[in-house]
């Protein structure tokens, strides 16, 4: 067995792990990062920006939003089920983290909103394209870590966290890892930071801890390698579990296609029984809330339906709402001009979940929707459209458009997820807690492994939160672990 040592060992070199490594090294600690894949950055390589409030970018935009505003909203949104001191520490640190990153050479190009609530908090990193532009930020963090002498060991997964004595009083002493040659490595350290990104690539853990079955009622983004290693090692070392959730959202079968926007408008949305179950404005306003509602339906799916008349309206007059997550009203400036051509292309591709039918009976046959249920719903819904009064869910009259003109278009909506959040219970200093809520000295967790700060629904109107929490909690963990090491004496 090979033996090495450092003040701090970091398990994984993703967003939180790299931020922790740089912060710890800047505070005088020697650091080793173990990364089981062949490159650093993790999920951060696929992101486009991160959350911050009261940054210099927002001041330049003359935005009045404050840390106090965001804290109050966040805590009310989570019904105070999140650790208030952790949320406050994260929010208050976020602006300085933007400055910290810029000093490393990270360039930002804009502050944007998802459209939901129009809160401009999402600091977009400069790149060749919006999605994945944070790879530049990951590279800068890795460069900074290397310049500070951080040792990064790729293709070297950690297998076990070492703790002296029993799980009630023993101190953290390091980790056991294995390199690509199969050689076992014992890394001794005074502190360990876990930042492995959750368990989004582990169907068994997803089913056990969230109740969703991947491939059956959940079609999630599975990032290879996020198998819950850090959580299982932390629990084995005595850590308490925190609330675990999927970063849930609704997803249309047409996602990523040119005509997707047409199906994201406030169209009729029904379940397999043919019944409405939501005010369809929510579909456009908040895909997380829509995901919650769809999760309650049979087979956790739904169908957005509109007719030829509404299609022509979208083509000639324009959408009610912007084409993203959006609530920005655009009207005639954004139209479905190429719908007919694009629908033919999509049908030729045999996209599962896209339907075009010449009758309601044909639509029900193709989708599996109950004909009797849908017919009854259409009678009620079309009456609401004709009178301008939605007596079921109070949808605004201007968004009510009847479904009766041949042809009929439908897209299946299902539950999707970006990954998992939570699993390791921490305090506001990112120190890991045991089952008695006592601190495990020298053990820290950051990022998705410890991200139990969102209650049961991700706050999409505070955009960039996953990346923001990963970066800021990683930075906090690095600083606090370095302070702990100093307190123990070199």
N, C-alpha and C positions, 0 to 999 in steps of 0.2 A: 504493500500500500504506500502510495506517495503521500507525503505530508507537506502542507504549505500553511501559511498563516497570514492574517491581516487583522486590522482592527475591526473591520466590518465586512461581512459577506452579504452579497445581494443575490437573491434567487430570481433570476431572469433579467434580461437586458432589454425589455420593452420600454414603453413610455415612462411608467413609474420607476422602473429599475434604473434607467439611464439618468433620470432627474435626480434620483436618490444618490447615485454614484457621484455625480458632479457636485451635488450639495455637500455630501459627506467629505469628499476630497478637498473642496474649497475650505472646509472647516478643519482641515489638518489631519483627517483620518486616512489611513491606508485602506484601500478597498479592492476586493476581488468580486467580479461579477461572473456568475455562472449562467450561461445561456444554452439551452438545449438544442436550438436550431443553429443553422449555419450563418445567421446574420443577426444584428441587433435591430431594434425598432419595433418589433412585434406588430400589434394592431395599429400603432401610431403611423406606420408606413402607409396605411390605407385611409387615414383621416385627412381632413382639409383645414381644420382650425380648432380653436379651443376657447372656452368660456373665460371672460374676465370682466370685471366691472370697475369703474372709475379709472380706467387706463388713460394714458395720454392720447390714445387714438380716439377714445370717446370724448375726451375734453376738446379735441380738435373738431369733432362733429357737433360740439355744443349740446351733448346729451346730458340731461339732468338726472338720469338714473343713478342711484347711489347704492352703496353696500347695504345701507339700512333698508332701502326699498326691496332689494333682492332677498335679503335675509328674511324680512317679514313675509314676502310672498312664498319663499321656499318652505318656511316652517308652517305656514297656513296650509299650503298645498299638501304637505306630508302629515297634516294633523298633529304636528309635534311628535311624530314617532321617530324622527331622526335626532341624532345627538346634536343638540343646539350648539354646543361649544365647538364641535368638530365642523359643523356647517359654517359657523361664524369665522373660525380660523381659516378655513378654505377660501371663503368669499373675500375676507380682508387681505389675504395674501395674493389674490389673483392678479391685481394690477401690477404689483412689484415683480411677479413672475414674467409678465410680458417684457418689462424692462430687462430683467435677468436674461431672458432668451435673446433679446436684441443685442445685448452686449457680447453674446457668443456669435453673432452674425446671422441669427434668424431674422428673416425679413417678412413683415406683414404687409398685406396690400389693401385690406379693407376690414371693416367691421360690419357684419351682416346679421340678418334675422332669418329664422326659418319661415317667417310670415305669421306664425302662430303667436299672437299677442304683439307682434312687431317690436320685440325687445332686441335692440342691437347690442349683442353681447358676444357674438361669434367672431373671433379674431382669425381671419383667414391668412394662412401662411402662403407666401409667394411660391409658385411652382408652375409647371408646364400646364397643369389643368387643376380645377378646383379639387376634385376628388383625388386623394393621395398626395396632395401637395405637402403634407406634413412629413413626408419622407425627408425633405430638406431639413426640417427641424430635428428629426431623429439623427441625421448625419452630423449636424452641428453639435448635438449633445454628445454623440460618440467621439467626435473629434476633441471636444473639450475634456471629456473623461480621459482619453488617451494622453492629452497634453498634461493632465494633472497626475499622471502616473497610475491611473486605475488599470488593473490587470483584468482584461475581458477574455474569458475562456469560452469559446464557441463549441458547439456540439458536445457539451459537458453538462448533462442534466444532474441536478441535485436529487438524491434519493431519500435523504433523511436529515432532519434537524437534530443536532446533538444537544442534550440537556443533562447536566450533571445531577446525579442523585435522583430523587423522585419528582413527580410532576407538581408537587405542592410547594417545594422550596428550591429545587435545583435551578442553577443559572444556565443560560444558553452558552454553549462552548464552541459552536461551529456547525459544520455540515459534513455529510458524506456525499460525494459525487462520483460519477463515472465518465471517463472521457471516451472519445470515439474508438479508441483502441481496446476498450473494455477494462482499462486500468482504473482501479478504485483510488479516489483521492480523498484524504481527510484534511479539511481546511479548518484550522482552529481560528476562532474569532471571539471577540467580546460582545458582538452584536450581530444579529442576522435580520435582514429586511426581506420580506416575502412580497413579490410583485409579479405573479405568474399569469395574471389576466383572466382568472375565472375558469369555468368548465363548459364553455360553449361548444366544445368539440367532444363532449362526453355524454352521449344519449342516455346512458344508465343513470348518471348523476342528475341530468335534467329531469328525467321522469321521477326519480326519487325525491328531489327537493323542490320541483316546481309543478309536477303533475302533468306536464306536456310530453307527448310522445313524438320524437323527431321523425319526420317522414309520414306521420299519420295525421296529427292535428297541429303540427308545428313545422313550418318550412323555414328554418333559421339559417343565418349565415354562419357556417362552421369554419372558423379559422383553425387550420391545422396546428395541433400542439397544445391547444387550450383545454387540457383534460383534467383540470382540478388538482394538479400535483401539489401546488402550494397549500391549498385548503386541507388536503388529506394529511400532509406533513405537519401543518400547524395544529390540526386537531389531535394528531398523534402525540404532539409535544405538549398537549394540555390546553390549547386555545379553545375558547368558547365559540360556538357558532353564532353568527349574526343572521338576520333575515336574508333569504336568498330569493332573487327574482330574475326573470328574463327581461331584457330590454325590449318589451313587446311592442308591436305595432300592427296595424292592418296593412295588408299588401294586396295589390290587384294583380291578376294574371297578366295584365298588360304593362306592368312596371318595366321601365326602360325602353318601351316602344314609343314611337312618335305620336301615337294617338292616345297615349295613357291619360293625358289631361282631360279628355272627353269623359272618361269614366271616373275622374276624381271630382267632377262637379256634383252639386247636390241633386243627384238623380234618385229615383226610387231604389231603395235597398231592401231586399227581403231575404228571409232565411229559407231553408228547405221546405218549411211548411207553407211558404208563400206569404208570410206575414211580415209587416214592418216591425222593427224593434228599436229604432233610433230616429231622432231628428237628423235627416240626412245632411243638414248643414255641418254637423259635427265631422262628417267624413272629410270635408274640405278643411275644416278648421283645426282638427287635432286627430292625427292618425293613431295616437296612443289611446285616446278615449275610445275611438272606433274599435281598436283591437280588443279593448276590455269588453265591449258590447258583443263583438263577434264571438269571443271566447265563451260566452254564455249560450250560444246557439247550438243546435244539433250539428254534429260533425265539425263544430267550430269553423263554419264557413257562411258566406252570404253572397248575394248576387246584385250588382248594380245594373239597372235596366233603364233604357230610354228608347224612344221610337224614332221613326224617320223624320217626323216633324221637328223633334228636338235636335236631331243630328243636323238638319238644315239650319236650325237656329244657331247652333254652334259654328257652323261653316260661314254663315252670312252675317250674323249679328255679332257673335263673339261669345266667349265664356263668361260665366258669372264671376269666376275667380281665377287668379293666377295659376300657373301650371305646376308649381312646386308643392310645398306643404300648404301653401298660401292662403292668406285672407286678403291679399291686396286686390281690390276690385279694379279690373282692367276694362271690362266691357268690350266694345268693338275693336279695340287695339290688338287683341289676341284672339285669333279665330282658328277653327279646325279646318283650315283651307284645303288640306290634302287628305281629308278623312277617307273619301271613297277609294283613292289609290292605296292608301296605307292599310285600310281594312282588308283589301284584296291580298296585299302582300302578307299580312298577318295570317289570314286564313290559309294561304298557300304554305305557310310555315307550320301549320297544324298546331298552333299554340294551345296548349291545354288550358281550359278556363275561359276561352273566348268563344262567344256564341252569336250567330246571326240567324234569325228565324223569320219565316213568312207568316207565322201565326203564334198566338199565345200557346196553343196546344203543342206546336212544334218546339217552342222554346222550353216548355216544361219537359217534353220528352228528352231534349238534349241536356238539360241541366239537372233533372231529377227533382225539380220543384213540384210541389203538390198542385195539380191543375185546379182543384176546387178551392184550395187556399189562396192561390194567386188570383183566381177570378174574383173571389170575394174582396180581396185587398184592392184590386184594380177598380172595382165598383166604388169602394169607399174613397180611394185615393183620387180617382178622376173627379168624383163629386167635390172633393176638397179643392182640386185645381180649378174647377168650374166656378165655385163659390168664393174662392180665395180664402177659405178658412180650413186649416188643418186642425181638426178637433182632437186628433190623437196625440200628436207631438208638437203642435203649435209652430210648425215651420213657417217662415215668413212668406207671405203671398207672392212676392216677386220671384221666389225660387221654385214655385209650384208649376210644373209643366206636366200635362196629362200624358198617359201612355196608352195610345189607342191607334196610332197611325202606322200601318205596315211600311217598312220592316221594323223588326225589333232587334236591339243590340244589347248584349249583356257581357259582363266580365265577372268572373268569380273572385271574391275577396276571401282571404284566409289570414291566419295568424303567422307572423314572421317575427324575427328577433335579430338584433345585432350581436347578442351575446348575453352573458350572465353578469349579475351585479351582486356583490356581497358574499359572505361566507365566513370571514374571520372577524371577530368582534374587536374593535379598537377604540381607544379614547381620542380626545382631541389632540393629543400629541402623537398619534398613530401608534402608540404602544399597544401591543396585543394583550387582551384580557383573558383570564382563565374563567372557568365556570362559576367561580365565586365573585367574579368581576374585579379580581385583583390583578395587578400588572404582572406580566411575566417579564422579569428584568432582562433587557437585552434583545427582546423579540419585537419586531415592528412589521407592519403590513401596510401596503399602499395600493392604489389603483383599484381595478375591478374586484380583486380578491377581498377588499374591505369596503367596497362602495355601497354600503347599506345606508345611504343618506337620502334616498328618493322615495321612501314609503313603498307604495305598491304600484305606482305609475310614474314613469320617467317624465320629468317636467320639460317637455319639448319647447315650451315658450321661453325657456332659459337655455338657448342653444349652446352646444359645445361642452356640456357638462361632463360627459364621460372623459373626454380628453383633458378637460380642465381639472377635474378631480384627480386623474391619474398624474398629471404633471405636478400639480400643487401638493398633493399628498405625498408623492415621491420626494419632492423637495423638502417637505416638512419632515419626512422620515429620515432623510439623510442628515439634516441638521440636528434633529433630536438624538439620533443614534450617535452622531459624532460627539454631542455634548455628554451623552451617557458614557462613552468610552473615556472621555477626559475625566469624568468623575470617578472612574475606576482606577485611574493612574495608568500610564503607559508601561 
